[in-house]
Every structure is written in structure tokens, then in C-alpha cells.
Amino acid sequence: MSLGHPAFTSLSGSQKRRSSTAPPADAQLISPEILVDEERVPGYNSAHYYPANPGDVLENRYQLHAKIGWGSSSTVWLAQDIRRHGWLRPKRYVAVKICNCDVPEEDLASELDMNTHLSTASLKHRGRAVLGTAIEGYEVKSPRGNKHLVLVFEPLREPLWLLRRRITHQNCATRDSLPVLKAYLRVILDGLDYMHSQCHVIHTDLKLDNIMVTFEDPSTIDAFVREQAAHPMARKRDGQARTVYRCHNDFGPIQKGLGKMIPQITDFGLAQRGDRAEPLIHPIQPDEFRAPEVLLGIGWSYSADVWNLGTMVWELLAGRSLFHQPASHSYSAAQHLADMSALLGEMPPSLVRRERDMRHWRWSPAAVGPDGRLCSNAAELYNGPFITDEGTFAHRSLIPRSRRLEAELPQCILEEDCVPLFVKFMRRMLCWVPEERATAAELLGDPWLDPCSRP
């Protein structure tokens, strides 16, 4: 595969991998029958993952220290750039994402394209620094001869929800934490404005897991590496002679304050260009974060990210999802729309008309539903249609009449005594009609985010 991107290095066919010594004897051994991290992914195949080990050196440059992340198509490792270290030069650490060898080549090319585009669209916009894009990309070969794309990132400490828990010591925001969290939201809005206005990109997957924060000080990583050397990751050998390590990504208490910790928007694997000629109608977003226009199949744009942001802000402050559904039940789009009706009011007639006008549109390619069926539109995927021939919501009996946005406010908002400002802020993002939502740039000037504002 030829990467062919000026911002990235193509090393197709190379095999510059220096193996490590065997893992330390005092590393905990995990029983073979216990599934670890990526082994729990449906359809897991060990042969698709790169067989990384602590101490391995990729491309004669990046020495792996610890697995700090994993997913269905990659693992992520903390690594040291050994070319940059010397007597008078501080250590430089990076996060190395090693993609699986079975990821389609067009998907890898798309990820590289998106990283390049987001990195270079406008160097003057301050929101550019808020995006955690790749700084380098290349290929390595595994001992089996399989090719793996490697993306190199600046290392990030932890997701925003974990930072909130560290500073509040609970699973929701407190009144005292609001100034910090508001400052972080302003930074996130800068990044989102850069994506939308300069890059013309829609993230489509904004959630707390994808908002990370930078390290407060390089010494935090040094301490983590020393801890990893003293207490190595637990490991096991799988059935294909690959060593699987248990993820080790707790960097410990914050040591030197929050001043240098900056939010970063990450994970652009599902991002879409918003300036294409064809309409965007295919399914996006996690279940509880899904915007109404996505459920109705009427097309979506940058405003879908703003809806995501609204649901994410609520979860950040309240510690719970605004549109939570019990884990014991399968996701119900009908119930989701019913909850929207309770919290936001009845679905506007304009949205009803658009849903009926768009029913003839078909997805190409079709989407695979939870039961394996191929679905050609939103009604098929989400078990609709949700609008009757008379133009009314088909599941009115599901609307929880007792739910009101003002009755479910996060406790920190009640204690802040800025309820009217906060409710207006939320309603600027959580609107039925996509065009009525505020843009990221407009939200930057919202009174609730202004530290000097009072109701």
C-alpha cells in the first residue's frame, strides 16, 4: 500500500522492527481462558493484530513501553522517540496506534486523508491546536509478513470524564469544578469551529471518550514509565502464540495543577466531509447521542455535531446520559424520539414534512442492522417509520409525560444559581430542527460560558 501523503512517511515493504527481550519474569500471567481487552471484541482474530511487546523498537525510532489503548481494529502504545533523546535533550514520548492488517485499504487511506486535511486546512485558526491529529504515519511488517499502518500522535493523559472524576472525586460535576469545565468547553468549541468552518468536516462521534486532555507535565509520563518497568503489564499467550497485554493507562493523580492540561478532540475515524455535493443521509453517531434528523433519515450536516455536543455537555455535568436507555433492553429509536418529545416539545411540522419527502431516498451501500439485516434507509435500520400517514408521531404512547428538561438539571447547575442561562445554552444545541441550532462559533459567545455572566 502506498500512503502517498506529504504529511506522512510511506515505508511500504519495510520491516524495521527490533524485537524486545522476553517480558520480565515478575509480570502477572493471566489464565488462558480469561479474555483480555481486544479478545472481547466480536469476531476477534489474533492474526489481524500486530504482535507488539514492551521494548520493541519500530522503524529504529519508537521504543514501545506500555499498551495504553485498544479497539476492534488497533492497539495503542506509549512509546519513546529514541532518536530525540540525548544528554542535553529531554525524552520525547508519543502514542503509537498500530492498525490491524485486515482494515480495508480504502479505510486506511481515508483516515490518512482526514488527518492530513485536519492538520493543514488553516494553521492560523486557534482551534487547530485542539485537534489531536496524527503527526506521522508509516507501515511496518509483522513477523508473519502482514502490513500494518502505524499512526503517531502526541500522547494524551486521559478522557475528560476521568479528569472530571479526579477533580470532583465523584461521577458528576460540582459547583466548584464548573469554572474549569466551562473553560474546557470553550476550548472544545474552538476546535469544533475549526473543524466546521475551516476544514468543512463533521466529526459524527463526539462523546466524552473522544475528548482527551494533555499531560500537566512531562514528569508524569516519566513516572508512569518507571512504574511500568517496576510493575509490568499482566499478560497471556493466546492460541496463536501472540502475547496479549492488559491495558495499562492510569497515569495517576494530577501532580502540578490543571493549568497546562488542554482538551483535545480525538478519533476522526468516522469523520465526514461536509462540503460534498451529495446529501449526507447514511447512519452516524452512537445510539444515545444520535440526532433526530439521523433517526428520521432526512439528512444531516455540521449541526449533528452540535446536537452531540449538547448531549455530551449534559453527561459531563450530570454524570448520566440525557437519553439513557436500560442496558437490559435493546436500543429503541422510538423511545429515543419519545424522550425528545417530552424534553423538547412535539416534533415540529417542518421535520414531519421532511421525513415524508425523504422516504424515497435509499442508502448506497446499505447499512447492516443489529440483527445482520441489510437496511436501505433509516426506517428499516431503526424500526420505523416514526411518522404516520396523518403526519403525527407514531409512538405517542411512549412519551414520558413526567419528563421535563428543567426538572432534571444537574445538581451543580442548581447550586450555581444560573439555571435560566444554562437551560438557554442547552436549548441552543438540542433543537429538533437542525438549522435552528447554534453554530460552534455562536456558542463560544454564550452567556452561560462567560465567567463574568450572571442571570
C-alpha positions in Angstrom: 0.0 0.0 0.0 1.3 3.4 -0.9 0.4 6.1 1.5 1.3 9.0 -0.7 0.6 11.9 1.6 3.1 14.7 2.0 2.5 15.0 5.7 3.2 11.3 6.3 6.1 9.0 5.6 5.5 6.0 3.4 7.6 3.0 4.3 5.8 0.3 2.4 7.6 -3.0 2.3 10.0 -2.2 5.1 10.4 -4.3 8.2 12.3 -2.1 10.5 11.3 -3.8 13.8 13.7 -4.6 16.6 12.4 -7.2 18.9 12.4 -6.9 22.6 13.7 -9.3 25.2 11.2 -11.6 26.9 8.8 -9.9 29.3 10.1 -9.6 32.9 9.5 -12.7 34.9 7.5 -10.9 37.6 4.8 -9.8 35.1 1.5 -11.3 36.1 0.4 -14.2 34.0 -3.2 -14.3 33.1 -5.1 -17.6 32.7 -5.6 -18.6 29.1 -9.3 -18.9 29.4 -9.7 -15.2 30.6 -10.4 -12.8 27.7 -8.3 -9.7 27.8 -9.1 -6.3 26.2 -9.3 -6.8 22.4 -10.0 -10.5 22.8 -13.5 -9.5 23.9 -14.2 -7.8 20.5 -16.8 -9.8 18.5 -15.1 -11.6 15.7 -11.7 -11.2 17.3 -8.9 -12.7 15.2 -5.4 -12.6 16.8 -3.7 -12.8 13.5 -5.0 -9.4 12.5 -3.3 -7.6 15.4 0.3 -6.6 15.3 2.3 -8.7 17.9 3.7 -5.7 19.8 5.7 -6.2 23.0 7.3 -3.8 25.5 10.8 -2.9 24.4 10.1 -3.4 20.7 11.5 -0.6 18.5 9.5 0.4 15.4 11.4 2.0 12.5 14.5 2.2 14.6 12.9 5.1 16.4 9.9 4.4 18.6 10.5 2.1 21.6 7.3 0.7 23.0 6.7 0.9 26.7 3.0 0.1 27.5 -0.3 -0.7 25.8 -2.5 2.3 26.7 -5.5 1.6 24.4 -7.2 -1.0 22.2 -10.1 -1.4 19.9 -11.7 -3.6 17.3 -9.1 -2.6 14.7 -5.9 -1.5 16.5 -3.9 -1.2 19.7 -2.3 2.0 21.0 1.1 2.0 22.8 3.1 4.6 24.7 6.5 4.8 23.1 9.7 6.8 23.4 11.3 8.5 20.4 14.8 7.3 21.0 16.2 9.5 18.2 15.3 12.6 20.1 16.8 11.5 23.4 20.3 12.6 24.4 22.3 14.0 27.3 21.1 17.6 26.7 17.7 16.7 25.1 14.6 15.8 27.2 12.9 12.5 26.5 10.1 12.6 23.9 7.1 10.3 24.2 4.4 9.6 21.6 1.3 7.4 21.3 1.6 4.9 18.6 -1.6 3.5 17.0 -0.9 0.2 15.3 -3.8 -0.7 12.9 -4.8 -4.2 12.2 -3.7 -5.8 8.9 -7.3 -6.6 7.8 -8.5 -3.0 7.8 -9.6 -2.2 4.2 -7.0 -0.2 2.3 -9.6 2.5 1.4 -10.4 2.9 5.1 -6.7 3.4 5.9 -6.3 5.9 3.1 -9.4 7.8 4.3 -8.0 8.0 7.8 -4.7 9.4 6.4 -6.5 11.8 4.2 -8.6 13.1 7.1 -5.6 13.5 9.4 -3.7 15.4 6.7 -6.6 17.6 5.9 -7.4 18.5 9.5 -3.7 19.2 10.2 -3.2 21.6 7.3 -6.5 23.3 6.5 -5.7 26.5 8.4 -2.6 27.0 10.5 -3.8 30.4 11.8 -7.1 29.3 13.4 -6.5 28.8 17.2 -8.9 25.8 17.1 -6.3 23.9 15.0 -4.3 23.1 18.2 -7.4 21.5 19.8 -7.4 18.6 17.3 -5.4 15.5 18.3 -4.3 14.6 14.8 -1.5 12.3 13.7 2.0 13.7 13.4 3.4 10.9 11.3 2.3 7.7 9.6 4.1 4.7 8.0 3.9 1.0 7.5 5.5 -1.9 9.3 5.5 -5.6 8.6 4.8 -8.2 11.3 6.8 -11.4 11.5 4.0 -13.0 9.6 4.6 -10.6 6.7 1.4 -8.7 7.2 1.4 -4.9 6.7 0.2 -2.7 9.4 -0.4 1.1 9.2 1.2 3.0 12.2 0.0 6.4 13.2 2.0 8.5 15.6 0.3 11.0 17.9 1.3 13.3 20.8 0.5 11.4 24.0 -2.7 12.4 25.9 -3.3 11.8 29.5 -6.9 10.6 29.8 -10.5 11.2 28.7 -12.4 14.3 30.0 -14.8 12.2 32.1 -11.9 10.7 34.1 -10.4 14.2 34.7 -13.7 15.4 35.9 -13.8 12.4 38.4 -10.2 13.3 39.6 -11.1 16.9 40.3 -14.5 16.3 41.8 -14.0 12.9 43.4 -17.4 11.8 42.1 -19.1 10.9 38.9 -20.6 14.3 38.2 -19.5 17.9 38.1 -19.6 20.1 41.2 -20.2 23.8 41.5 -16.5 24.3 42.3 -15.5 22.4 39.1 -17.7 24.5 36.8 -15.2 27.3 36.0 -12.6 24.7 34.8 -15.2 22.7 32.9 -16.6 25.8 31.2 -13.1 26.8 30.2 -12.6 23.4 28.7 -15.9 23.7 26.8 -14.8 27.0 25.3 -11.6 25.3 24.1 -13.6 22.4 22.6 -15.9 24.8 20.8 -12.8 26.5 19.3 -11.7 23.1 17.9 -15.2 22.3 16.6 -15.4 25.7 14.9 -12.1 25.0 13.2 -13.4 21.6 12.0 -16.6 23.0 10.7 -15.7 26.4 9.3 -12.1 25.8 8.1 -11.9 22.1 7.4 -15.6 21.5 6.5 -15.5 18.3 8.4 -18.2 16.7 10.6 -16.8 14.6 13.5 -20.0 12.4 13.8 -18.8 10.7 17.0 -18.4 13.4 19.7 -18.6 11.9 23.2 -16.6 12.1 26.4 -14.4 9.2 25.5 -13.2 11.1 22.4 -12.3 14.3 24.3 -8.9 13.8 25.9 -6.7 16.1 27.9 -2.9 16.8 27.6 -0.4 16.0 30.3 0.2 18.5 33.1 3.9 17.9 33.0 6.3 15.6 31.2 7.4 14.2 34.5 4.0 12.4 34.8 5.0 10.2 31.8 8.5 9.6 33.2 6.9 8.4 36.5 4.5 6.2 34.6 7.3 4.6 32.6 9.2 3.9 35.8 6.1 2.4 37.3 5.6 0.2 34.2 9.2 -1.1 34.4 8.7 -2.0 38.1 5.3 -3.4 37.7 4.9 -4.7 34.1 1.6 -5.2 32.4 -0.2 -8.5 33.1 0.0 -10.8 30.0 -1.1 -14.0 28.5 -0.3 -16.1 25.4 -3.3 -16.6 23.1 -4.0 -19.6 20.9 -1.9 -18.2 18.1 1.3 -17.6 20.1 0.7 -13.9 20.3 1.2 -12.2 23.7 -1.8 -10.2 24.8 -1.2 -7.5 27.4 -3.7 -6.0 29.7 -4.0 -2.3 29.0 -2.2 -0.1 31.5 -3.2 3.6 31.1 -3.7 5.0 34.6 -1.3 7.9 34.9 -2.2 8.6 38.5 -3.2 11.7 40.4 -2.7 15.1 38.9 0.7 16.4 40.2 1.1 20.0 39.1 -2.3 21.6 38.7 -4.7 22.0 35.7 -3.1 25.0 34.1 -1.3 23.1 31.3 -4.0 20.5 30.7 -5.8 21.3 27.5 -8.7 19.4 25.9 -8.2 17.6 22.6 -10.8 16.4 20.2 -9.7 12.9 19.0 -10.7 9.9 17.0 -11.5 11.1 13.4 -12.0 7.6 12.1 -15.7 8.3 11.4 -15.4 11.9 10.4 -17.0 13.0 7.2 -16.5 15.9 4.7 -19.5 18.3 4.9 -18.8 20.0 1.6 -19.6 17.1 -0.7 -22.2 17.6 -3.4 -24.3 14.5 -2.5 -26.6 14.7 0.6 -25.4 13.0 3.8 -28.1 10.6 4.9 -26.3 7.4 6.0 -26.4 6.4 9.7 -24.0 8.1 12.1 -23.5 8.6 15.9 -23.7 6.4 18.9 -27.2 5.4 20.0 -27.8 7.7 22.9 -26.1 10.6 21.1 -28.0 10.3 17.8 -29.6 13.5 16.5 -33.3 13.4 15.4 -32.5 14.1 11.8 -30.4 10.9 11.7 -33.1 8.8 13.2 -35.6 10.2 10.7 -33.3 9.8 7.7 -33.8 13.3 6.5 -30.1 14.2 6.0 -27.6 15.7 8.4 -24.7 18.3 8.5 -22.5 20.2 10.9 -25.4 20.7 13.2 -25.4 17.0 14.1 -22.1 17.6 15.9 -23.8 20.4 17.8 -26.5 18.0 19.0 -23.8 15.6 20.0 -22.1 18.4 22.0 -25.3 19.2 23.8 -25.8 15.6 24.9 -22.1 15.4 25.9 -22.2 18.6 28.0 -25.2 17.1 29.9 -23.4 13.9 30.6 -20.2 15.8 31.6 -22.1 17.8 34.2 -24.8 15.3 35.4 -22.8 12.1 35.1 -25.6 10.5 33.3 -27.0 10.5 29.7 -29.9 12.7 28.9 -31.3 9.9 26.7 -30.3 6.9 28.7 -31.9 3.5 27.9 -31.6 0.5 30.2 -28.7 -1.8 29.3 -31.0 -4.8 29.7 -33.1 -3.6 26.7 -32.0 -3.2 23.1 -31.8 0.3 21.8 -35.2 1.8 20.8 -35.2 4.7 18.4 -38.9 5.1 19.0 -38.3 5.6 22.7 -35.4 7.9 21.9 -37.7 10.1 19.8 -40.4 9.9 22.5 -37.9 11.2 25.1 -37.0 14.0 22.8 -40.7 14.9 22.6 -41.0 15.0 26.4 -37.9 17.1 26.9 -38.0 19.4 23.8 -41.7 19.5 22.9 -43.6 18.0 20.0 -41.8 17.3 16.7 -42.2 20.4 14.5 -44.4 20.0 11.4 -41.4 21.1 9.2 -39.5 18.0 10.3 -42.5 15.8 9.7 -42.8 17.1 6.1 -39.1 16.5 5.5 -39.3 12.9 6.8 -42.1 12.1 4.4 -40.3 13.8 1.5 -37.1 11.8 2.1 -38.7 8.4 2.4 -37.8 7.5 -1.2 -34.1 8.0 -0.6 -32.0 4.8 -0.3 -28.6 4.3 1.2 -25.8 3.1 -1.0 -24.3 0.9 0.2 -26.9 -0.5 2.5 -26.2 -0.5 6.3 -26.0 -3.7 8.3 -28.5 -3.7 11.2 -28.0 -5.1 14.7 -29.6 -8.4 13.5 -27.4 -8.7 10.4 -30.1 -7.5 8.0 -29.2 -5.1 5.2 -31.1 -1.9 5.6 -31.6 0.7 2.9 -33.0 3.6 4.9 -33.5 4.9 8.4 -36.9 3.4 8.8 -35.5 -0.1 8.2 -32.5 0.3 10.4 -34.3 1.9 13.4 -37.6 0.0 13.1 -39.6 2.9 11.8 -41.3 4.7 10.1 -42.0 7.0 13.1 -44.5 9.3 11.3 -48.0 8.2 10.5 -49.7 8.9 7.2 -51.6 11.6 9.0 -48.3 13.3 10.0 -48.2 12.5 13.7 -45.6 10.7 15.8 -46.4 7.0 15.6 -45.4 6.3 19.2 -47.1 8.9 21.3 -47.9 6.3 24.0 -44.1 6.1 24.7 -43.8 9.8 25.6 -43.0 10.0 29.3 -45.2 12.9 30.3 -43.4 13.4 33.6 -40.1 14.3 32.0 -39.1 18.0 31.6 -35.6 19.4 30.9 -35.9 21.9 33.7 -36.8 19.1 36.2 -33.7 17.0 35.5 -31.0 19.6 35.7 -27.5 18.6 37.0 -27.1 19.4 40.7 -24.1 21.6 40.0 -26.3 23.9 37.9 -28.9 24.2 40.7 -26.1 25.2 43.1 -24.6 27.6 40.6 -27.8 29.6 40.6 -27.6 30.1 36.8 -30.5 27.9 35.8 -32.0 30.2 33.1 -28.7 30.7 31.4 -27.9 27.0 31.4 -31.3 26.0 30.0 -31.0 28.5 27.2 -27.5 27.2 26.4 -28.7 23.6 26.2 -31.7 24.5 24.1 -29.4 26.3 21.6 -27.9 22.9 20.9 -30.8 20.5 21.5 -33.2 21.7 18.9 -35.4 19.5 16.7 -34.7 21.5 13.6 -31.0 21.2 12.7 -30.9 24.7 11.1 -32.1 26.3 14.3 -29.2 25.0 16.4 -26.4 27.5 17.1 -23.0 27.0 15.4 -19.9 26.3 17.4 -18.7 29.9 16.8 -22.0 31.3 18.1 -21.9 29.1 21.2 -18.5 30.5 22.0 -20.2 33.7 22.9 -23.0 32.1 25.0 -23.6 33.9 28.3 -23.5 30.7 30.4 -19.9 30.1 29.3 -18.9 33.6 30.1 -17.2 33.6 33.6 -18.5 37.2 34.2 -22.1 36.5 33.3 -25.0 36.3 35.8 -28.7 35.6 35.2 
